[in-house]
Amino acid sequence: MDYLDVIDRLVDPVAHGGRAEDAFDVVIPDAPGYGFSQPVADGGWTTGRVAQAYDTLMRGLGYDRYGIHGSDNGAMVARELGLLHPEGFLGLHVLQLFSFPSGDPAEFERLTPQDYAGLEHMQWFQSVGGYNTMNASRPQTVAVGLSDSPVGLLAYSELFNSFGNGTSLVPPEKILLEVSVNWFANAAAGMSRSYFDNARSGAEPQVNHAPTGVAVFADDFQTIRVFAERDNDDIVHWSRFEEGGHFAALERPDLVAGDIRAFFAGLRSA
């Protein structure tokens, strides 16, 4: 539901001041267990497995070349597709790259004052992001309560908990629409379980070699380029916006769509 206002901007860029050659076909899947997706009957739906499923989906729809955009969980799935780098994969555009300090003091020597502000934001998020720990340790316990009360789901939803920034820019009717989809689909268990599966995946850190674009919004997680380039060695596009938060596609669809177009246009001209 985040991308309803982005679809037409990508499908018909001319109507929004863009060029016809920048038009996209747009496929917006829900990850297994989320939203409109059917509830999952088995475990192990890590972001890596979801990425493989998305590649299978695109091949099944007849696309032999495609790219991906993602935010939050979608950004992690997008990076997993970068790690897979299947034949015909063009690249990934994300709103966050979740790269953190390695402990090497030399990394800090290259940080800017803006980067240090981003580190403070990370520390703040760790202090309030308890739902990550809860979902990753006892997802079914959480799901019982969230599946029993729409008010509980609304209160617990990432629309209010995630990063605590930017949500005031999202109209209330869109917040209710987002939560209602997950309520009527009874998706709380699937969404919570994904944290548990990822926490126990045993995946080793890998470097993403696929072409990567990043858009950082002012009130969202602040991706720090020094760390991001350590984990993703082909970052070819980097944008920073002085407005917009974690749900940028809902808050600033023009900026998100424009940056997606710019990233993929840059790949075509490279």
C-alpha positions in Angstrom: 0.0 0.0 0.0 3.0 2.3 0.5 3.4 2.7 -3.3 -0.1 3.6 -4.5 1.0 7.2 -5.1 4.2 6.1 -6.8 2.7 3.7 -9.4 1.4 6.3 -11.9 4.5 8.4 -11.6 6.5 5.5 -12.8 4.1 4.0 -15.3 3.2 7.4 -16.9 6.2 9.8 -16.2 5.0 12.2 -19.0 1.9 13.0 -16.9 4.2 14.0 -14.1 6.8 16.1 -16.0 9.0 13.2 -17.0 10.1 11.5 -20.3 8.2 8.7 -22.0 11.4 6.6 -22.2 11.6 6.6 -18.4 8.3 4.6 -18.1 8.4 1.4 -16.1 6.3 -1.7 -15.8 5.6 -1.9 -12.0 5.2 -5.2 -10.0 4.6 -4.7 -6.3 4.6 -8.0 -4.4 3.9 -8.5 -0.7 6.5 -10.7 1.0 5.1 -14.1 2.0 3.2 -13.6 5.2 2.8 -9.9 4.7 -0.3 -7.9 3.7 -2.1 -9.3 0.6 0.3 -12.3 0.5 -1.2 -15.6 1.6 -0.3 -16.7 5.2 2.8 -18.9 5.2 2.4 -22.5 6.5 6.1 -23.2 7.0 9.0 -21.3 8.6 12.3 -20.2 7.1 11.1 -17.2 5.1 14.2 -15.2 5.5 14.9 -12.2 3.3 17.2 -14.4 1.2 14.4 -16.8 0.5 12.0 -14.0 -0.3 14.5 -12.6 -2.8 14.7 -16.0 -4.5 10.9 -16.1 -4.6 10.8 -12.6 -6.2 13.2 -13.6 -8.9 11.0 -16.7 -9.6 8.0 -14.4 -9.7 9.5 -12.0 -12.2 10.6 -14.9 -14.5 7.1 -16.3 -14.3 5.6 -13.0 -15.3 7.9 -13.0 -18.4 10.6 -10.5 -17.3 14.1 -11.5 -18.2 15.5 -8.1 -17.1 14.4 -6.2 -14.1 15.5 -4.1 -11.1 14.1 -3.6 -7.7 13.3 -0.7 -5.3 12.8 -1.3 -1.5 12.5 0.3 1.9 12.8 -1.2 5.3 12.3 -5.0 4.9 12.0 -4.4 1.2 15.5 -2.8 1.2 16.9 -5.9 2.8 15.2 -8.1 0.3 16.5 -5.8 -2.5 20.1 -6.2 -1.2 19.6 -10.0 -1.1 18.7 -9.9 -4.8 21.9 -7.9 -5.3 23.8 -10.8 -3.6 22.1 -13.3 -5.8 22.6 -11.1 -8.8 20.6 -13.4 -11.1 21.0 -13.1 -14.9 19.3 -10.0 -16.2 19.2 -8.3 -12.8 19.8 -4.6 -13.4 20.4 -3.3 -9.9 18.7 -2.2 -6.7 17.5 1.2 -5.4 16.9 1.5 -1.7 16.0 4.0 1.0 18.3 2.3 3.5 21.5 0.2 3.6 21.7 -1.2 7.1 25.5 -1.1 7.5 27.0 -0.5 10.9 30.5 0.1 12.4 32.8 -2.8 12.1 35.0 -1.7 15.0 37.9 -0.6 12.8 39.0 2.8 14.1 40.0 3.8 10.6 36.4 3.9 9.6 35.6 6.7 12.0 38.5 8.9 10.7 36.5 9.2 7.4 33.1 10.2 9.0 31.7 13.6 8.5 29.7 15.6 11.2 26.5 14.5 9.4 27.7 10.9 9.7 28.2 11.3 13.4 24.6 12.7 13.7 23.5 9.5 11.9 25.3 7.4 14.4 23.5 9.2 17.2 20.2 8.3 15.4 21.3 4.6 15.3 21.9 4.7 19.1 18.5 6.3 19.7 16.8 3.7 17.6 18.5 0.8 19.5 17.1 2.3 22.7 13.5 2.3 21.5 13.4 -0.5 19.0 12.3 -3.2 21.4 9.8 -4.7 19.0 12.8 -6.0 17.0 13.9 -8.1 19.9 10.3 -9.2 20.8 9.5 -10.3 17.2 12.8 -12.1 16.8 12.4 -14.0 20.0 8.7 -14.7 20.6 6.8 -13.9 17.4 3.9 -16.2 18.0 3.3 -14.7 21.4 3.2 -11.3 19.9 1.0 -12.4 17.1 -1.8 -13.7 19.4 -2.4 -10.3 20.8 -2.1 -8.5 17.5 -4.5 -10.9 15.9 -7.0 -10.3 18.6 -7.3 -6.6 18.6 -7.2 -4.1 15.7 -6.4 -1.3 18.1 -3.5 -3.4 19.4 -2.2 -3.9 15.8 -2.5 -0.2 15.2 -0.6 0.6 18.4 2.2 -1.9 17.7 2.4 -1.3 14.0 5.7 -0.1 12.5 3.7 2.9 11.3 4.0 4.2 14.8 7.1 2.3 16.2 9.4 2.3 13.2 12.1 5.0 13.8 9.5 7.3 15.4 10.0 9.9 12.7 8.1 11.2 9.7 4.8 9.5 10.4 3.1 12.8 11.1 3.4 13.5 7.4 1.3 10.5 6.5 -2.4 11.2 6.3 -4.4 9.3 9.0 -6.5 7.6 6.4 -3.4 6.1 4.8 -2.2 4.9 8.1 -5.6 3.2 8.8 -5.6 1.7 5.3 -2.1 0.2 5.8 -3.1 -1.4 9.1 -6.5 -2.5 7.9 -4.9 -4.6 5.1 -2.8 -6.4 7.6 -5.7 -6.8 10.0 -8.2 -8.3 7.4 -5.4 -10.5 6.0 -4.6 -11.7 9.6 -0.9 -11.1 8.8 0.5 -10.4 12.2 2.0 -13.8 12.7 3.7 -13.9 9.3 5.1 -10.4 9.7 6.4 -11.1 13.2 7.8 -14.5 12.3 10.0 -13.0 9.6 12.1 -11.4 12.3 12.5 -14.7 14.0 13.5 -16.5 10.8 16.1 -13.8 9.9 17.6 -13.9 13.4 18.2 -17.6 13.1 19.2 -17.8 9.5 22.9 -18.2 10.2 23.7 -16.2 7.1 27.3 -15.0 6.8 28.0 -11.3 5.9 28.6 -10.8 2.2 29.5 -7.9 -0.1 26.8 -6.9 -2.6 28.4 -6.3 -6.0 25.3 -5.3 -7.9 24.8 -1.7 -9.1 23.2 0.1 -6.1 21.4 3.4 -5.6 20.6 4.9 -2.3 18.2 7.7 -1.3 18.5 9.0 2.2 15.6 11.0 3.7 16.0 13.5 6.5 13.8 11.8 9.1 14.6 8.2 8.3 17.4 5.9 9.2 20.6 7.7 8.1 22.7 5.3 5.9 26.3 6.2 6.5 28.2 6.0 3.2 31.6 4.9 4.7 30.0 1.8 6.1 27.6 1.2 3.2 30.5 1.2 0.6 32.3 -1.4 2.7 29.4 -3.8 2.3 28.2 -2.7 -1.2 31.1 -2.0 -3.6 29.1 -0.7 -6.6 27.1 2.2 -5.2 26.6 4.3 -8.3 23.9 6.7 -7.2 23.5 8.5 -3.9 20.8 11.1 -3.0 20.0 13.0 0.1 16.7 14.8 0.7 16.0 17.4 3.4 12.4 16.4 3.9 10.6 13.1 4.3 10.7 10.2 6.8 10.7 6.5 7.0 7.5 6.2 4.8 8.9 8.4 2.1 6.8 6.7 -0.7 3.7 7.8 1.2 5.0 11.2 2.3 7.0 12.3 -0.8 6.0 10.1 -3.7 7.4 12.6 -6.3 10.8 12.5 -4.7 10.9 8.7 -4.5 9.6 8.1 -8.0 12.0 10.7 -9.4 15.0 9.2 -7.7 14.1 5.7 -8.9 13.9 7.0 -12.5 17.2 8.8 -12.1 19.0 5.7 -10.8 17.8 3.4 -13.6 18.3 6.0 -16.3 21.9 6.3 -15.1 22.3 2.6 -15.5 21.0 2.7 -19.1 23.5 5.5 -20.0 26.5 3.9 -18.2 
